Structures are given as C-alpha cells and as structure tokens.
Amino acid sequence: MNARNPVEFYFDFSSPYSYIASEWVEAVAARHGRTVRWHAILLGATFQAAELKSPVSYPVKREYALADFQRSARFEGVPYRAPERFPIPTQNAARVFWWLADREPERAAAWAHAGLRAYFTRGVALDAPAPLKALCAEAGLDAEAAEAAWGDPAWKARLKAENDAAIAAGVFGAPSFLVDGELFWGNDRRAQLERWLATGPF
C-alpha cells in the first residue's frame, strides 16, 4: 500500500452527511500521513446512474433522515442548522469548486468548506445567484470571475466529466471516500476508513 495515495473525498454541497464528514476527513487523513483530494459532485447524477433517490424523497424515511442529520452533527460536535429549503441544486457552487481546483486546490478545498458551512449553519441559498456571489466574495474569491465561471460552458462540462468519473469509480452517494482502490460510503464509515488507513486491508 502506498501511503502517499490521497483520500479521494466525494461530496455534494447539498448533502448534510458530506458537510459533517468534511469537518473530520482532513484530520483523519493527516493522522495517517495522507492528504485529501476533494471532488465536488452532484448527487442527482449519481442517484440517476444508480437508480436511487434521496432518503428525504420517501415519506417513511424523511422524518428519520432529517432527525439523523441533526443527531449525527451533534455526535461529531459539528454546528448544524437545518436549511429552510432542502435539498437544493448546487451545480453552480460545484462549478466554482472545479474552476479553482486545478490552479489552487487548497483554495478549492477552502471554498468547499465555506459553501458547506454556509448552507448547513446559516442557510445560505447556494442555488441563488446573489447569495452565492456574496459568499464567493466573503470567501475571498473574485466574485465576478466566480459568477462568470459558473456560467461558463467549460466548467459546466468539467462538472459533468467529474460526475461521470465518480460514477465510473463506483460512487453512488455522498460522502464517499476512495482509498487505495477501496470505496467507503457514508459519514458513518469513519471508523472503517480510519482502520483501513491505519492497518491496510482487513
């Protein structure tokens, strides 16, 4: 096992479990000499490919899921406030991520943190141009350039390509973690992920 392989972290800006996992994944990886490579994806694309739906789409699961988001955040000690509108489309925030990712991966990761925290602690509407643009400025980005990027066909195509690549890698939900070819799905796989990083296959 090559200890230099990064933890490939797949997240959606509208996924509560992605938000919670985003608050611990870097520390877990660092404890085991790894870095994290972030991948913004759209759950709608992975759900379609896997013939799945969000758990909140099913009446029998919805109330449980909404309560579990809160409980899981409390368990991890992560601040969380349920957004008034959930879920929301997040393709523009994801396109901003990929606009940053190749040139400045650290800024892309910082943007991921900013977007996830803004939506899940303050209810910032990432699907609305004005609040998203304001958040870009708040996060230290060139807001005009970010707005141009999320409307640019090149970054639309990049996000589609990244969704396709994630699906090809076996990703069907978020958060997902790909380590040394092994896929772990869900915030609740933290213990298994950490064991794999510590000892290798088990």
C-alpha positions as protocol buffer text, in pm:
chain_id: "A"
residue {
  index: 1
  type: MET
  ca { x: 0 y: 0 z: 0 }
}
residue {
  index: 2
  type: ASN
  ca { x: 136 y: 338 z: -99 }
}
residue {
  index: 3
  type: ALA
  ca { x: 95 y: 570 z: 197 }
}
residue {
  index: 4
  type: ARG
  ca { x: 123 y: 867 z: -34 }
}
residue {
  index: 5
  type: ASN
  ca { x: -208 y: 797 z: -205 }
}
residue {
  index: 6
  type: PRO
  ca { x: -458 y: 1068 z: -111 }
}
residue {
  index: 7
  type: VAL
  ca { x: -801 y: 1003 z: 31 }
}
residue {
  index: 8
  type: GLU
  ca { x: -1036 y: 1080 z: -258 }
}
residue {
  index: 9
  type: PHE
  ca { x: -1332 y: 1259 z: -96 }
}
residue {
  index: 10
  type: TYR
  ca { x: -1653 y: 1291 z: -297 }
}
residue {
  index: 11
  type: PHE
  ca { x: -1908 y: 1539 z: -166 }
}
residue {
  index: 12
  type: ASP
  ca { x: -2217 y: 1732 z: -266 }
}
residue {
  index: 13
  type: PHE
  ca { x: -2275 y: 2087 z: -139 }
}
residue {
  index: 14
  type: SER
  ca { x: -2636 y: 1990 z: -56 }
}
residue {
  index: 15
  type: SER
  ca { x: -2550 y: 1675 z: 143 }
}
residue {
  index: 16
  type: PRO
  ca { x: -2568 y: 1706 z: 524 }
}
residue {
  index: 17
  type: TYR
  ca { x: -2354 y: 1395 z: 570 }
}
residue {
  index: 18
  type: SER
  ca { x: -2097 y: 1540 z: 327 }
}
residue {
  index: 19
  type: TYR
  ca { x: -2086 y: 1854 z: 541 }
}
residue {
  index: 20
  type: ILE
  ca { x: -2032 y: 1654 z: 860 }
}
residue {
  index: 21
  type: ALA
  ca { x: -1765 y: 1435 z: 700 }
}
residue {
  index: 22
  type: SER
  ca { x: -1590 y: 1741 z: 556 }
}
residue {
  index: 23
  type: GLU
  ca { x: -1526 y: 1857 z: 912 }
}
residue {
  index: 24
  type: TRP
  ca { x: -1329 y: 1543 z: 1007 }
}
residue {
  index: 25
  type: VAL
  ca { x: -1184 y: 1391 z: 688 }
}
residue {
  index: 26
  type: GLU
  ca { x: -870 y: 1606 z: 672 }
}
residue {
  index: 27
  type: ALA
  ca { x: -773 y: 1536 z: 1033 }
}
residue {
  index: 28
  type: VAL
  ca { x: -829 y: 1163 z: 989 }
}
residue {
  index: 29
  type: ALA
  ca { x: -621 y: 1156 z: 672 }
}
residue {
  index: 30
  type: ALA
  ca { x: -341 y: 1362 z: 828 }
}
residue {
  index: 31
  type: ARG
  ca { x: -316 y: 1126 z: 1125 }
}
residue {
  index: 32
  type: HIS
  ca { x: -217 y: 855 z: 881 }
}
residue {
  index: 33
  type: GLY
  ca { x: 16 y: 1055 z: 659 }
}
residue {
  index: 34
  type: ARG
  ca { x: -239 y: 1116 z: 387 }
}
residue {
  index: 35
  type: THR
  ca { x: -379 y: 1420 z: 215 }
}
residue {
  index: 36
  type: VAL
  ca { x: -735 y: 1467 z: 89 }
}
residue {
  index: 37
  type: ARG
  ca { x: -827 y: 1522 z: -274 }
}
residue {
  index: 38
  type: TRP
  ca { x: -1170 y: 1683 z: -287 }
}
residue {
  index: 39
  type: HIS
  ca { x: -1426 y: 1605 z: -559 }
}
residue {
  index: 40
  type: ALA
  ca { x: -1742 y: 1815 z: -589 }
}
residue {
  index: 41
  type: ILE
  ca { x: -2016 y: 1605 z: -747 }
}
residue {
  index: 42
  type: LEU
  ca { x: -2392 y: 1620 z: -790 }
}
residue {
  index: 43
  type: LEU
  ca { x: -2590 y: 1355 z: -607 }
}
residue {
  index: 44
  type: GLY
  ca { x: -2865 y: 1383 z: -866 }
}
residue {
  index: 45
  type: ALA
  ca { x: -2628 y: 1242 z: -1126 }
}
residue {
  index: 46
  type: THR
  ca { x: -2511 y: 954 z: -909 }
}
residue {
  index: 47
  type: PHE
  ca { x: -2865 y: 875 z: -795 }
}
residue {
  index: 48
  type: GLN
  ca { x: -2982 y: 862 z: -1155 }
}
residue {
  index: 49
  type: ALA
  ca { x: -2700 y: 630 z: -1253 }
}
residue {
  index: 50
  type: ALA
  ca { x: -2768 y: 402 z: -956 }
}
residue {
  index: 51
  type: GLU
  ca { x: -3149 y: 426 z: -987 }
}
residue {
  index: 52
  type: LEU
  ca { x: -3171 y: 573 z: -637 }
}
residue {
  index: 53
  type: LYS
  ca { x: -3343 y: 868 z: -469 }
}
residue {
  index: 54
  type: SER
  ca { x: -3257 y: 1088 z: -174 }
}
residue {
  index: 55
  type: PRO
  ca { x: -3382 y: 937 z: 154 }
}
residue {
  index: 56
  type: VAL
  ca { x: -3591 y: 1250 z: 213 }
}
residue {
  index: 57
  type: SER
  ca { x: -3783 y: 1166 z: -104 }
}
residue {
  index: 58
  type: TYR
  ca { x: -3951 y: 875 z: 76 }
}
residue {
  index: 59
  type: PRO
  ca { x: -4217 y: 971 z: 334 }
}
residue {
  index: 60
  type: VAL
  ca { x: -4128 y: 674 z: 556 }
}
residue {
  index: 61
  type: LYS
  ca { x: -3761 y: 782 z: 567 }
}
residue {
  index: 62
  type: ARG
  ca { x: -3791 y: 1160 z: 558 }
}
residue {
  index: 63
  type: GLU
  ca { x: -3851 y: 1239 z: 926 }
}
residue {
  index: 64
  type: TYR
  ca { x: -3590 y: 988 z: 1037 }
}
residue {
  index: 65
  type: ALA
  ca { x: -3332 y: 1130 z: 795 }
}
residue {
  index: 66
  type: LEU
  ca { x: -3396 y: 1489 z: 900 }
}
residue {
  index: 67
  type: ALA
  ca { x: -3356 y: 1394 z: 1266 }
}
residue {
  index: 68
  type: ASP
  ca { x: -3046 y: 1187 z: 1192 }
}
residue {
  index: 69
  type: PHE
  ca { x: -2875 y: 1480 z: 1021 }
}
residue {
  index: 70
  type: GLN
  ca { x: -2912 y: 1676 z: 1345 }
}
residue {
  index: 71
  type: ARG
  ca { x: -2809 y: 1385 z: 1566 }
}
residue {
  index: 72
  type: SER
  ca { x: -2506 y: 1298 z: 1353 }
}
residue {
  index: 73
  type: ALA
  ca { x: -2385 y: 1658 z: 1366 }
}
residue {
  index: 74
  type: ARG
  ca { x: -2427 y: 1666 z: 1745 }
}
residue {
  index: 75
  type: PHE
  ca { x: -2240 y: 1336 z: 1775 }
}
residue {
  index: 76
  type: GLU
  ca { x: -1944 y: 1479 z: 1582 }
}
residue {
  index: 77
  type: GLY
  ca { x: -1961 y: 1813 z: 1764 }
}
residue {
  index: 78
  type: VAL
  ca { x: -2029 y: 1996 z: 1439 }
}
residue {
  index: 79
  type: PRO
  ca { x: -2259 y: 2302 z: 1431 }
}
residue {
  index: 80
  type: TYR
  ca { x: -2569 y: 2238 z: 1223 }
}
residue {
  index: 81
  type: ARG
  ca { x: -2887 y: 2426 z: 1143 }
}
residue {
  index: 82
  type: ALA
  ca { x: -3133 y: 2261 z: 909 }
}
residue {
  index: 83
  type: PRO
  ca { x: -3176 y: 2478 z: 599 }
}
residue {
  index: 84
  type: GLU
  ca { x: -3527 y: 2602 z: 529 }
}
residue {
  index: 85
  type: ARG
  ca { x: -3505 y: 2468 z: 175 }
}
residue {
  index: 86
  type: PHE
  ca { x: -3354 y: 2125 z: 141 }
}
residue {
  index: 87
  type: PRO
  ca { x: -3222 y: 1978 z: -76 }
}
residue {
  index: 88
  type: ILE
  ca { x: -3127 y: 2242 z: -330 }
}
residue {
  index: 89
  type: PRO
  ca { x: -2944 y: 2227 z: -665 }
}
residue {
  index: 90
  type: THR
  ca { x: -2577 y: 2306 z: -613 }
}
residue {
  index: 91
  type: GLN
  ca { x: -2425 y: 2287 z: -958 }
}
residue {
  index: 92
  type: ASN
  ca { x: -2306 y: 2649 z: -951 }
}
residue {
  index: 93
  type: ALA
  ca { x: -2116 y: 2605 z: -625 }
}
residue {
  index: 94
  type: ALA
  ca { x: -1965 y: 2286 z: -765 }
}
residue {
  index: 95
  type: ARG
  ca { x: -1858 y: 2461 z: -1086 }
}
residue {
  index: 96
  type: VAL
  ca { x: -1683 y: 2728 z: -877 }
}
residue {
  index: 97
  type: PHE
  ca { x: -1502 y: 2446 z: -696 }
}
residue {
  index: 98
  type: TRP
  ca { x: -1370 y: 2297 z: -1021 }
}
residue {
  index: 99
  type: TRP
  ca { x: -1279 y: 2642 z: -1153 }
}
residue {
  index: 100
  type: LEU
  ca { x: -1044 y: 2666 z: -854 }
}
residue {
  index: 101
  type: ALA
  ca { x: -935 y: 2304 z: -823 }
}
residue {
  index: 102
  type: ASP
  ca { x: -668 y: 2269 z: -1090 }
}
residue {
  index: 103
  type: ARG
  ca { x: -498 y: 2602 z: -1025 }
}
residue {
  index: 104
  type: GLU
  ca { x: -538 y: 2627 z: -648 }
}
residue {
  index: 105
  type: PRO
  ca { x: -652 y: 2301 z: -485 }
}
residue {
  index: 106
  type: GLU
  ca { x: -614 y: 2446 z: -136 }
}
residue {
  index: 107
  type: ARG
  ca { x: -846 y: 2734 z: -224 }
}
residue {
  index: 108
  type: ALA
  ca { x: -1089 y: 2486 z: -378 }
}
residue {
  index: 109
  type: ALA
  ca { x: -1096 y: 2290 z: -51 }
}
residue {
  index: 110
  type: ALA
  ca { x: -1141 y: 2615 z: 142 }
}
residue {
  index: 111
  type: TRP
  ca { x: -1432 y: 2703 z: -89 }
}
residue {
  index: 112
  type: ALA
  ca { x: -1585 y: 2361 z: -25 }
}
residue {
  index: 113
  type: HIS
  ca { x: -1568 y: 2426 z: 350 }
}
residue {
  index: 114
  type: ALA
  ca { x: -1712 y: 2775 z: 304 }
}
residue {
  index: 115
  type: GLY
  ca { x: -2003 y: 2656 z: 93 }
}
residue {
  index: 116
  type: LEU
  ca { x: -2093 y: 2358 z: 311 }
}
residue {
  index: 117
  type: ARG
  ca { x: -2073 y: 2561 z: 633 }
}
residue {
  index: 118
  type: ALA
  ca { x: -2272 y: 2848 z: 485 }
}
residue {
  index: 119
  type: TYR
  ca { x: -2558 y: 2623 z: 379 }
}
residue {
  index: 120
  type: PHE
  ca { x: -2569 y: 2398 z: 684 }
}
residue {
  index: 121
  type: THR
  ca { x: -2511 y: 2654 z: 958 }
}
residue {
  index: 122
  type: ARG
  ca { x: -2657 y: 2975 z: 810 }
}
residue {
  index: 123
  type: GLY
  ca { x: -2894 y: 2855 z: 542 }
}
residue {
  index: 124
  type: VAL
  ca { x: -2720 y: 3049 z: 265 }
}
residue {
  index: 125
  type: ALA
  ca { x: -2905 y: 2971 z: -59 }
}
residue {
  index: 126
  type: LEU
  ca { x: -2628 y: 2827 z: -274 }
}
residue {
  index: 127
  type: ASP
  ca { x: -2873 y: 2789 z: -561 }
}
residue {
  index: 128
  type: ALA
  ca { x: -2947 y: 3162 z: -582 }
}
residue {
  index: 129
  type: PRO
  ca { x: -2701 y: 3380 z: -775 }
}
residue {
  index: 130
  type: ALA
  ca { x: -2694 y: 3680 z: -539 }
}
residue {
  index: 131
  type: PRO
  ca { x: -2626 y: 3490 z: -213 }
}
residue {
  index: 132
  type: LEU
  ca { x: -2377 y: 3262 z: -390 }
}
residue {
  index: 133
  type: LYS
  ca { x: -2190 y: 3558 z: -535 }
}
residue {
  index: 134
  type: ALA
  ca { x: -2185 y: 3726 z: -194 }
}
residue {
  index: 135
  type: LEU
  ca { x: -2047 y: 3408 z: -39 }
}
residue {
  index: 136
  type: CYS
  ca { x: -1772 y: 3396 z: -302 }
}
residue {
  index: 137
  type: ALA
  ca { x: -1668 y: 3747 z: -202 }
}
residue {
  index: 138
  type: GLU
  ca { x: -1689 y: 3658 z: 167 }
}
residue {
  index: 139
  type: ALA
  ca { x: -1462 y: 3359 z: 99 }
}
residue {
  index: 140
  type: GLY
  ca { x: -1202 y: 3583 z: -63 }
}
residue {
  index: 141
  type: LEU
  ca { x: -1274 y: 3491 z: -424 }
}
residue {
  index: 142
  type: ASP
  ca { x: -1316 y: 3729 z: -714 }
}
residue {
  index: 143
  type: ALA
  ca { x: -1696 y: 3722 z: -713 }
}
residue {
  index: 144
  type: GLU
  ca { x: -1734 y: 3850 z: -1069 }
}
residue {
  index: 145
  type: ALA
  ca { x: -1491 y: 3589 z: -1201 }
}
residue {
  index: 146
  type: ALA
  ca { x: -1664 y: 3317 z: -998 }
}
residue {
  index: 147
  type: GLU
  ca { x: -2002 y: 3414 z: -1142 }
}
residue {
  index: 148
  type: ALA
  ca { x: -1856 y: 3405 z: -1491 }
}
residue {
  index: 149
  type: ALA
  ca { x: -1707 y: 3062 z: -1420 }
}
residue {
  index: 150
  type: TRP
  ca { x: -2029 y: 2902 z: -1302 }
}
residue {
  index: 151
  type: GLY
  ca { x: -2199 y: 3015 z: -1624 }
}
residue {
  index: 152
  type: ASP
  ca { x: -1909 y: 2911 z: -1848 }
}
residue {
  index: 153
  type: PRO
  ca { x: -1978 y: 2604 z: -2066 }
}
residue {
  index: 154
  type: ALA
  ca { x: -1623 y: 2484 z: -1999 }
}
residue {
  index: 155
  type: TRP
  ca { x: -1689 y: 2448 z: -1624 }
}
residue {
  index: 156
  type: LYS
  ca { x: -2033 y: 2300 z: -1687 }
}
residue {
  index: 157
  type: ALA
  ca { x: -1861 y: 2036 z: -1899 }
}
residue {
  index: 158
  type: ARG
  ca { x: -1594 y: 1984 z: -1634 }
}
residue {
  index: 159
  type: LEU
  ca { x: -1851 y: 1916 z: -1365 }
}
residue {
  index: 160
  type: LYS
  ca { x: -2029 y: 1668 z: -1591 }
}
residue {
  index: 161
  type: ALA
  ca { x: -1698 y: 1495 z: -1660 }
}
residue {
  index: 162
  type: GLU
  ca { x: -1624 y: 1474 z: -1288 }
}
residue {
  index: 163
  type: ASN
  ca { x: -1969 y: 1328 z: -1220 }
}
residue {
  index: 164
  type: ASP
  ca { x: -1909 y: 1070 z: -1491 }
}
residue {
  index: 165
  type: ALA
  ca { x: -1567 y: 986 z: -1348 }
}
residue {
  index: 166
  type: ALA
  ca { x: -1711 y: 945 z: -999 }
}
residue {
  index: 167
  type: ILE
  ca { x: -1981 y: 711 z: -1127 }
}
residue {
  index: 168
  type: ALA
  ca { x: -1718 y: 513 z: -1319 }
}
residue {
  index: 169
  type: ALA
  ca { x: -1523 y: 480 z: -994 }
}
residue {
  index: 170
  type: GLY
  ca { x: -1829 y: 325 z: -827 }
}
residue {
  index: 171
  type: VAL
  ca { x: -1952 y: 633 z: -640 }
}
residue {
  index: 172
  type: PHE
  ca { x: -2330 y: 629 z: -594 }
}
residue {
  index: 173
  type: GLY
  ca { x: -2374 y: 862 z: -297 }
}
residue {
  index: 174
  type: ALA
  ca { x: -2203 y: 1124 z: -85 }
}
residue {
  index: 175
  type: PRO
  ca { x: -1991 y: 1141 z: 108 }
}
residue {
  index: 176
  type: SER
  ca { x: -1777 y: 869 z: -46 }
}
residue {
  index: 177
  type: PHE
  ca { x: -1412 y: 801 z: 23 }
}
residue {
  index: 178
  type: LEU
  ca { x: -1187 y: 612 z: -216 }
}
residue {
  index: 179
  type: VAL
  ca { x: -863 y: 490 z: -60 }
}
residue {
  index: 180
  type: ASP
  ca { x: -615 y: 266 z: -239 }
}
residue {
  index: 181
  type: GLY
  ca { x: -897 y: 144 z: -462 }
}
residue {
  index: 182
  type: GLU
  ca { x: -1132 y: 71 z: -169 }
}
residue {
  index: 183
  type: LEU
  ca { x: -1461 y: 262 z: -158 }
}
residue {
  index: 184
  type: PHE
  ca { x: -1629 y: 366 z: 166 }
}
residue {
  index: 185
  type: TRP
  ca { x: -1970 y: 531 z: 155 }
}
residue {
  index: 186
  type: GLY
  ca { x: -2120 y: 746 z: 424 }
}
residue {
  index: 187
  type: ASN
  ca { x: -2026 y: 962 z: 719 }
}
residue {
  index: 188
  type: ASP
  ca { x: -2089 y: 657 z: 939 }
}
residue {
  index: 189
  type: ARG
  ca { x: -1795 y: 471 z: 780 }
}
residue {
  index: 190
  type: ARG
  ca { x: -1542 y: 685 z: 964 }
}
residue {
  index: 191
  type: ALA
  ca { x: -1422 y: 404 z: 1191 }
}
residue {
  index: 192
  type: GLN
  ca { x: -1372 y: 165 z: 899 }
}
residue {
  index: 193
  type: LEU
  ca { x: -1193 y: 432 z: 697 }
}
residue {
  index: 194
  type: GLU
  ca { x: -961 y: 509 z: 986 }
}
residue {
  index: 195
  type: ARG
  ca { x: -885 y: 142 z: 1043 }
}
residue {
  index: 196
  type: TRP
  ca { x: -802 y: 95 z: 674 }
}
residue {
  index: 197
  type: LEU
  ca { x: -569 y: 395 z: 685 }
}
residue {
  index: 198
  type: ALA
  ca { x: -401 y: 259 z: 998 }
}
residue {
  index: 199
  type: THR
  ca { x: -362 y: -108 z: 907 }
}
residue {
  index: 200
  type: GLY
  ca { x: -449 y: -154 z: 541 }
}
residue {
  index: 201
  type: PRO
  ca { x: -700 y: -414 z: 417 }
}
residue {
  index: 202
  type: PHE
  ca { x: -900 y: -601 z: 677 }
}
